[in-house]
Amino acid sequence: MRFYEYESKALFRRHGMPLGKSGLARSADDARRIAGEIGGPVVLKSQVLSGGRMKAGAVRFADHPGEAAAHYDAIVPIVVNGQKCRAVLVEERSGVAQEYFAAITWDGRRKCPVLVFSDMGGIDVEEVAEKHPEHVSKTHFSSLLPVTPRIAKQAISATGVSGDALNRLTPIVFELMRIFLAYDLTLAEINPLARLSDGRFLVLDGHIDLEAEARGKHRKLLDELGIQPAETRQAREATPFEIAGAEVNAKDHRGVAGNVVEFDGNLGLVIGAGGGSLTLFDAVRKHGGRPANYCEIGGNPSVNKAKELTKLILSKPGVEKIAVMMNVVSNTRVDIVARGVIKGCIEAGKKPADVIAVFRIPGAWEGEGFKILRKYGVDYCDRSVSMYEAAGRAVAKMKA
Amino acid sequence: MPGMFIDVRVEDEVASDEKLARKLVEVCPVNIFAVDGSRLRIVEENLDECVLCDLCVQAAPPGTVTIVKLYES
């Protein structure tokens, strides 16, 4: 769950991070007043849940309050990557001598947080890592053991930063690590973290993502930041197809058959099981397939739920076939999913053998499931065919 | 009318026995049985939800409740 910049900074401020003078404007008059209170050049930044603001013209500079008010009116209508402006952050404009980058995210492979630091901030860190790897450090640390400033200091010094800058940066980066752990974040980023020409260090921009499942745990914080329980903060509004998918899932408490995300391809996906959805989606793309959707099934959904999800996917314009694929299942039953999918095809007016490109769900009750699939002439495979191979079979059928 | 995959056949001696009928309602995890008045009724829209647990078969006298896998025929 992504925070707006002003919310990220509100959280940083609570933790004593160095921030410039600022205010949130919801009208041109607000912008004029805040700029007047700051008393000098200001920067106005559209509050959207997206990058690319500068390129879109949604970040502007003003030298006096009147100009700030005019820029407010110009910024508000600008849609950045599909995101409408919620408000405009008016901040003091600082003379920057050097920019740094600091971020903590979760490393799924190492199963622990990783601190990424660079002394070349303000630009895309991936680009820096590619062209100037010596200017980026990656430091893993435990989410269980107490964190210490030493970890931050080592990460910063690994990029060649020393002396006064190292001493000034360390407590800021250390606090960012503490914030990451304290609020169950998936990303805590400062970019840029600037050394100003007057010697001060300031957080100029911040980006926070909260683990969506931790929203309940941190409800008090979210309330204090003004984030409503109904705000999902997705990258874009849900489409009618996705809303229909959520309705399918909500109708029955048994299992999951939902989390549908719409794409523009022609191969419908009924996928899931222990991370299988992401793996299978990627495998389809790797084989050159064009998924029509992402979804997740698991936890042994009812026949009706699997049926309704199948019907929904088949109803999507452009969908020619579906691939029904999962990791090896244990609590989800192959025969139950097979019944639901076949029933869904038939109720959608399609012949299962024609429309199911591949059925690859090995595991619990697979013998019973395979009997059903044989009866309807569906091409199925067991665990001797990998998820990657099954995805390849489905894509090959789309190209045939 | 049976389901697409599953049919459940219940002998009349069980269907007309209110006590047994209520027992079947109690044991079925997917609500295939209901009682109308004092008589057992099969909830047809739930037939395909049958998880083949056999609890209904065990709750009734031997041979009076039969689960039919229509995909085997």
Interface residues (C-beta under 8 A of the other chain):
Chain A: S302 V303 N304 R333 D335 I336 R339 I342 K343 I346 E368 K371 I372 K375
Chain B: M4 F5 V30 D48 E49 V51 L52 K69 Y71 E72
